Amino acid sequence: MVGPLAPAAVAQEQAPRVLRVALVQEIDHLNPFTASFASSTMVGRFAWEFLTLPSSEDATPTGGVAESWKASEDKLTWTFTIREGMTWSDGEPVTAHDAAFTFNTIMSDPKAAEANGGYVENFEEVTAPDDRTLVIETKEPQASMTALDVPIVPEHVWSKVEDMQDPATDSVEVVGVGSGPFVIAEYRPNELVRMKANEDYWRGAPAYDELHFVKFENADAAVNALRNGEVDFINRLTQAQFDSLSGEPGVETNQASGRRYRELLMNPGARNAEGDEIGDGHPALRDVKVRRAIAMAIDPKVLVEKVLGGYGELPGGLVPPIYAAFHYEPGDDVRYRFDPQAANRLLDEAGYRRGADGIRVDSEGRRLEFRLTGRSSEDYAQRASDYIVSWLKDVGIAVSKNLVSDNEVDETTSSGHYDLAFSGWGTNPDPDYILSKQTCAALPAASGSSSSNAFFCDETYDELYYRQAAELDPAKRAELVKQAQARYYELVPSLVLGYDNVLEAYRSDRFTGFVRQPEGEGQIMEQTGYWGFYGAKPVDAAAEGQESSGLSTGVWVALGAGALVLLAVGGTVVVRRRSSIDDRE
């Protein structure tokens, strides 16, 4: 370098600007074909673009890999036009062939269908006539065609994978090529997922360099890390943690209606797709009267008020109230109310008599003694389990707590090795996915698949599910969705315990611009999209750079249309990368 800006010394490029997010839930898989944990699917949403995705404003469909789409007159053929000029992070073009490969793999390989098989069950054929045209033909009209929550993967990488459930599919060598706003650069199980900004992302690169998801054993440790500045964002806060962070200097809190529900699984007799019994669930739970009695012995109002500290909503169906059009609210004549006397009467009528110690036994003399499985890292499971143990003891059911790691919960519930278990799902604006998880088709191909931990299979429910899936009239479809939830509620293979409010906090002295979904009032983390962290920006990055280098004055000089700028001060030049999201510092 020559001229008046020639430095006596050139400092190295500034350290990456990093947004660090605390995770209190483990990652089950990074492989998008098998990932089911909320933490895992969230990472996938940043790494791989979707065909379409819910907008940040109101969750209506917006373009992703597809820039436009149209349906045939009979609604059986959908044609998607793939976005021109979009590339994978390794420079290869994103084409319709990648999307066709993704869907056809799920359609043809049961192992690849584990996470998202429900979306393609009605697909007849998926083809790519050319690089920019994707054609999906369905057997029946499908209302969810603009809400396919399926990450599109690069064919040139994933076509080399022989076994979609091989642990190697979680490695950076496989998952490190993406098309989203960030790409996976490093994965240390139970420690860290490091993602780098995708400089070639079609919407524009993020305003910072790296996004880190840092694993913590529990929320208390994560809260301390936020206070100490070791992380910048945390969610799934308890009421006490949220309240303690409100008003904390440099910290902003966010409360929003959530898209997740909590449930208590009651193993109704786990079976695989072939109808073979799997697992070791207590046989008494196959009796719907026992499951209904359990539902009447539990007080969800206490769980919402005492365990959630009032930061939640009372339960109804599988679709939370945030999606009001599809939410099922049981009528007074069918609602499970806290009524221990009614629960006792029902168990008496069903022939489960009390033993000398007050614990009931079935017709074969086997005690009604159930295991209650939950996540040891989760405050809710730790506290709610005490209430449930006490309530069920009052009606003659003994319960032993089994609080273990996230992955152990997943392994035991997905293989049917549980009696009762805490669980929950994040729902999407379109209800098809969460309803599909309860169909007979969602029963696991083999023990250990996470397709359906509730192991529910009912012909009446299935009929309602398939009718809503094919109904394109919004009002008629909403009614069928509610009827399907009512059937599930009646047979109670699991009991919805409530809907958590989203309780989040972030370092407002470091980052700003977090996008909420829906806009202005919704949640930031674990969205049905990537808007929350993609939109974030470092606070006064230029001043931060000056402070970190010990410089007090300087001059910014842009090097053409590129991404580098020079700050020259007193013989020292600091090289910084310009934000490419909008060419502003």
N, C-alpha and C positions, 0 to 999 in steps of 0.2 A: 504494500500500500504506500502511495506517495502523496505529497500535497500537504495542506495544512492540517489534515486530520490524522496524519501518520502518528501512531502512538509510540511511546517509549516501551510499553508492554501491552500485550493483548490478553485480556482475561478469557478464560474458557467460557463457552456458552453457558448461560444461566441454567441452573438445575431445573429439571422439569417441574412445571406447575401441576400439582397432584391434588385431586379431590379424593379424600380417603373416607370410605363408607364402612361403618361397623356392621358386621353380620353376627347375629346371635343364633341363626339357623345354619346348619351344615349344608354343604353342597352335596347332592347325591350324584349328579352327573353333569358334565358340561356338554356331552353328546346330546344334541337337541332332539334326537329320536327317542331318547330314554329319560331325559330330565323331567322330573315331576315336582320337586320341591320349589316353593315360591322363589327362593334365593337363586336356584339354578335356572329357572325359566326367565327370571329377570336378567341374568347375565346374557342369556341367549337373545333376548330382545335387543340388547346393545350390539351384539356381535353379528347378527344376521337380519337383514331386512325381510319384511313380510310382503306377500303379494299386495295386500291392503292392510290397513291398521286403523284402530279408532283414533280420531283426531283428539288433540288436547283440549279443544274448545268445549265440545259436547259429546265426544265419543262416537260421532257419526263417522262412517267410513271415509278414509282419505287414501290417496295413492302411496304405494311403496315401490316394490319392484314393478308393479303394474302402474302405468300412468292413466289408463282408462280401461273401461270394461263395459260390456253390454250382454244382455240375455236374449236368447231367441224368443219368438212369440210364444212358444209352448213352455218356455222357462226350463227346458231340459239341456240346453247348450249355452255355455258361457264362454265368451271370447275376451281374453285379456290382452291388451297391448302393452308389451314390456317397454320400460323406460329406456330411451336411447342414450348411449354414452355412459351407462353405469358400468362400473368395474368392480372386480373383487380386489381385495387388499394386495394381492400379488400381481395385479395388473391385467389379469385375464378379464375379458368382457363378461358381464352378466347377461345371459340370454334366456329365452323361453325354454331352452333345453335343460337348463338348470332347474327351473320350476317343475317341468315335466318329470325329470329324474326324481326330484324330492317326493312328489305325490305318488309316482309309480312305485318307488321304493317302499313307502308306507303301505300301499295297496297290496304289494306282493310279498312282503317280508313281515311275518308276525312280530319278530323282534324289533323291527323298525317302527311298528305300529303302537308300541307300548305307550308313548306319551300322547300321540295325536291321532290315533287310529279312528276315533269317532268322527273326525271331520271328513274322512274319505270313504266311509262305509257305504254311502249312497252313490259313489262315483262309478260310472260305467267304463269310461275311457278318458285318458289324459294324453294329449298329443301336442307337439310343437311343430307345426307346418313349416315355420321358418324361425329365425332368431328372435323376432319381435312379436310373435303370435303364439299365445297359449290357448288351447281349446280344451275345456272340461265338459264332458257329457255326463249327465246324471241319470240314474234310473227313474227317479221321481223328482219333481221340483224341490229345490232345497233353499230354504229361506236364509241360510247362513252363508251364502256364497261370497258375500263381501265382508265376512267376519271369520275367515279361516286363519286361526291363530297358529300358523305353521311356519317356522323359520325356513326360508329357502336357502339351500346349501349348494356349494359349488360341485358340479358333477365331476370335474376333473380331479377333485380330491376324494370325495366320498365313494366314487365308483370303484376305487381300489380297496375299499373296506370289505372284507369277506364276512365278518361276524359283527353285526351292529351292537352286540352287547359285550364285545371284547373290551376289557379295561383300557386297552390302548386307544380306544376312540375318545377317551377323555384327555388325551395328551395334546400339547400345543401343536405337535406336528400335524395333527388332524383337525383340531378345532381352531387353529390359529389363522385360517384364511376366512375372512368374512366380508360383509358388504355394509355393515351397520356403522353407526357413528364412532364406535370403538372396536378394536380387535383384541383378541386374547393373546397376551404376550408371555404370560407366566402363570403357572398353576401349581401351588403347593397345597395338597389336600389338608383341610382343617386349619389352614393358616392364611392363605392369600390367593386371590385371583387378581392379577395385574393386567389392566387393559390399556392400550395405547390409542390415542386419538387417531382416527382414520383420516389422514390428510386429503384423501380423494373422495370422501363421502359426498354423495350427490347433493345433499342439502347444504353442504358446507362443513368444514371441519369444526369440531368443538372449540371453545374459547380457551381450553386448557389442554395440557399435554397427556396426562394419564389419569385413569380412574381406577382406584384400588378398592377391592372389597376385602376387608380384614376381619378374620374370624375371632370372636370372643366367646369364652365359655359361658358367660351369662351377661344379662343386661346391665347389672351393676358395674361390672368391669368396663363395659362399653361406655356407660355414662361417665365414669371417672376419666376414661380416655378422651371423651369429648371435652370435659372440663379442662383437662391438661393440655388440650390442643393436639393430641396424638391422632384423633380422627376429626372429620369435619361434619359428619352426618350420622344420625342414628334413628331407627324407627322401632316399632313394637315396644314402646315405653309403657311401663306401668303407670297407674294414676299417680302414685307417690313420686316416681321419677319425673314424670311430666310436670307436676306441680312444682317440684324442687328446681327445675330448670327454667320455669317461667320467670322472666325478669332478670335472669343471670346476665351479667355484662358480656357482650359479644356473642350471645346465643339467642336465636329466634326459635320459637316453637310453632307447630302447626297441628291443629286438630281438625279432622274431617270425617264425614261419614265414610265407612269403609266398604270395600267390595268383597270382604272375606266373611265367612261364617265359621263359627266353632261348633263342633258336634261331638257327641259321645257315640262311638261305634259300638254296636252290640252284635257280636258275631252270630249271624242267623243260620250258620251251618255252611262254612266256606266250601265252595266247589270251583273247579276249573271249568274251562269252556266245554270240555267233554262231559261234564256232569259228575266227574269223580270227586269224592270228598277229599279235602286237603286240610292241613292244619290240625289243631287240637282244641278247638273251641268247646266250651261247656255245652252239652246237648240240651240243657234246659232252655238256652237262649233261642233254640229253634221254635219254641212255643211263643207265638205272638202275644199271648196273654202275659207272659213273663216280661217281655219287652215293654208292653204298655204299662205294666205295673211299675217298672223302673222309671218310665217317663213320668208317672204320677207321683213318684216318691222324690223327685228332684224339683227344687225351687229355683227356676232360672232368674227370678227377680233378685234373689240373694246373690247369685253369681254375678249378675250385672252390677248390682249396687256395692257388694262387698269386695269381690275379686277384681272387677274392672273399675271400681271406684266411681261408678255412675257413667263412665265413659264408654257406653255401649247401648245397644237397643235390644229389646226383648224379642224372643225368637218366634219365627213362623216357618216358612218354607225354605228351600235351598237357595233361592234368589234373594239377596239382601234388599232392604227398602230403598237403597240408593237407585236401584233400577225399578222404579215404582210400577211401570207398566206390566212387569212380569212377576212381581213379588206376590207370594201367596200368604194371606193372613187367615188362619183358621177361625171358623165361627165359634161362638160360645158353646155350641152343642157338641163340638168335636175337639176343642182345644184340650191339651193335656195340662191340667192345673195341678198345683202342688196340693195333694190330697192323700196323705199317708193312710187314712182309714179306707179310702176307696182302693188304694193299692193293695192293702192287706186283704180286703174282701175278694179282689180279683185273684190273688194268689191262692186264697182258700178255695175258691170256686174251681180253680184249675187243678186242685189236688196236691198242692205243695204244702205239706203240713209242717208245723214247727217241731223241732226236736227238743230234747231236754234243755239244751243250751240256748234255745230261742232261734236257732238257725234252721231254716226250712230244708226239707229234703224232697227229692223227686220220687217218682213211683218206684224207682229201683233203689231207693235209700241213699242216693248220692246227694251230698250237701250242696245247697246253692251257695257255693263259695267261688267267687270270680276274681280273676286278676284284672287290675286296672292299669293299663299301660299308658305312659305319657313321657314327655321329654323332660329330662332332668334339668335342662338349661332354661326351661320356660317357667316363669313365675306363675302363669295361669295354672299349669298342671300341678305345680307344687301346692298351691293354695286351694284350688277347686277340688283336688282329690280328697282333701280332709273333709270337706262338706259332703261329698258323695259317699265316702266310707261311712260317715255318721248317718246320713239319711237312709241308705240302703240297709244298714244294720237295724234301724227302727222297724223295717218291714220284714225282717228275718233273712236278709241276704248278707253274707260275710264277704268283704272285699279286702284284698291285699294290694297294696300299691307296688307298682313295678315301673319306677321312673328311671329311664335309661337314656343313652345317647340318641340323637336325631336319627342316625342311620340304623340303629338297632330298632327303634320304633318302626321305621320304614320296613325293615326286613321282617319283623314279626307280624305286622299287620298285613303286609302284602302277601305273606305266605299262609295267613289264616291262623297263626299261632298266638291267638289272643282271645280274651273273653270280652272285656270292655276296653275301650281305648279312646283317648282324646285325639281328635283329628280336626281337620278344617280345610277349606279350599278357598282360593281366590276365584271369584266369578268374573265373567266378561260382560260387557254390555249386551251381547247376544247370549241368550240362555242355553243355546244348543249344547255347548261343550259340557257344562256342568250336569245337564240332564242326561247326556249320552253316557256319562260315567256310571250311571245307575242302571243301564240296560243289561239284558242278558248277554248282548254282544261284547260288553266290557269285561265279562268274567275273564280271568287270566288264562292265557294259553298254557301256562305251567305255574306251579307254585313258585312264588317269588316275584312274579310280575306285579307291577304297581297299577295295573289298569283300573281295578275297582277294589278298594279296601273294604267296602261295605258288603261286597258279595251279594248284592241284591239282584234278583231275577224274578220278574213277575209279568205275565202275559198282558194283563190289563194296563200296567204302566207302560210296557213296550208299545202297545197300540197307540196310547196317547202321545208318547214320545214321537213316533214316526208320523203321526198325523200333524203334530205341530211343526215338525221339520219340513213338511211339504206344503204347509199353509202359508201363502204369501199375503193374505189379508191381515194386516197388523192386529186388528181388534180380535178377529177370530183366533189368530195364533196365540195371542196373549191369554185368552180363555183356556185354550188347550194346555198351555204351559202351566197355568194354575191348577188345572185338573190333574196333570201328571204329578205335581208336587203334593196335591191333596192325597193321592193314592200312596205316595211314598210316606207321607206323614201318618196315614192310617196304619200301614204295616210296620212302621218304625224300625227299620234295620239300623238306623242311627237316629239320634235325637239332636236336633239343632238346639244349642245352648244359648246362642245369642250372636249378635253382630258387633264386633269391636269397632269403636271409633278408631281412626288412625291417629296415633300420637307420635309425632316426630319432632326432632330438634336438629338444628345445624348451626355451624359457626358463621354467623352473619358478619363477623369482622373479617372473614376470609373469602366467603363466596356469596354471591347474590344471583338473582335472575332465575331461581328454581321455578320451573313451570308446574303448576298444579293441574290435575285432571279430575273433574272438569275445571275449566279455567277459573282461577280466582278463589275457589272454595274447596277443591278436592285435595287428594293426596299427592305426594311428590315421589316417594319410593314405592316400588312394586306396582307400577301402573300397568295398564294394558297398552303399553307402548314404551318409548324411551325418552319422552319429552322432559321429564323431571330433571335428570342429571345432564342431558344433552344441552339444555338451555342455560345451565349454570355458567357463571363467569366469575373469575377471580376479582376480588374487590381491589380496585386501584392497583392493577398489576404493575404499572409503571413505577409508582411510588414504592411499591413493595420491592421492586428490583433495585431501586436506588438505596433503600435502607439496608438490604441484604449485602450490597457491595460496599457500604460505608461511604457512598457518594451523596453530596447534597445538592449539586447543581449539574446541569448538563444540557446537551442539545441532541434531539432525535433527528436522525438523517435516514430517510428511506432509500433503500437500494433498488430503484426501479419498481417494477410490479411484483417483485419477489417477496419472500417472507422474512427477510432479515433487516434489522435496523441497528444503527450504531449510536451509542451514547458516549460522547467524548467528554471527559472531565479530567483536567489536570494531568494530562499525559497518559491516562488509562482509558482503554476502549472496552466497553462491555457489549458483547454481541447478544442480542435478544431476538427471539422469533416472534414475528407479528402474528396476531390472531387471524386465521384465514376464514373464520366464520363470516366476517363482514369487513375485513381489512381495517379494523380499528384496534387500537391498543386498549 
